[in-house]
Amino acid sequence: MVVSLAAYVYASIRTPEHEFQAWFAFVLFFADAAVANAIVPSPPLV
């Protein structure tokens, strides 16, 4: 998750506008978490 978020931050710095879109980072975080959970499912909390 940290690597994908760091890649997005780097890409946003490299754009001409230098805009960091927080909503996209939020979506990216949850998408990465969903992929990680599909690969290694976490045990139920209850």
C-alpha positions as semicolon CSV with decimal commas, in nm:
position;residue;x (nm);y (nm);z (nm)
1;M;0,000;0,000;0,000
2;V;0,280;0,237;0,086
3;V;0,452;0,175;-0,246
4;S;0,141;0,250;-0,452
5;L;0,069;0,564;-0,251
6;A;0,431;0,677;-0,288
7;A;0,409;0,616;-0,663
8;Y;0,098;0,834;-0,682
9;V;0,262;1,112;-0,480
10;Y;0,566;1,098;-0,708
11;A;0,344;1,107;-1,018
12;S;0,149;1,404;-0,883
13;I;0,474;1,590;-0,816
14;R;0,593;1,520;-1,170
15;T;0,280;1,665;-1,333
16;P;0,299;2,025;-1,460
17;E;0,022;2,138;-1,222
18;H;0,182;1,970;-0,916
19;E;-0,164;1,886;-0,789
20;F;-0,214;1,623;-0,522
21;Q;-0,571;1,497;-0,540
22;A;-0,655;1,357;-0,197
23;W;-0,970;1,180;-0,317
24;F;-0,767;0,980;-0,569
25;A;-0,514;0,881;-0,304
26;F;-0,805;0,770;-0,085
27;V;-0,951;0,558;-0,367
28;L;-0,606;0,418;-0,446
29;F;-0,558;0,320;-0,081
30;F;-0,886;0,127;-0,067
31;A;-0,826;-0,038;-0,404
32;D;-0,484;-0,152;-0,290
33;A;-0,628;-0,278;0,039
34;A;-0,895;-0,474;-0,152
35;V;-0,634;-0,636;-0,376
36;A;-0,414;-0,722;-0,077
37;N;-0,713;-0,873;0,105
38;A;-0,799;-1,082;-0,200
39;I;-0,445;-1,220;-0,214
40;V;-0,404;-1,274;0,162
41;P;-0,746;-1,277;0,327
42;S;-0,751;-1,150;0,682
43;P;-0,919;-1,357;0,953
44;P;-1,260;-1,241;1,074
45;L;-1,257;-0,994;1,361
46;V;-1,525;-1,178;1,559
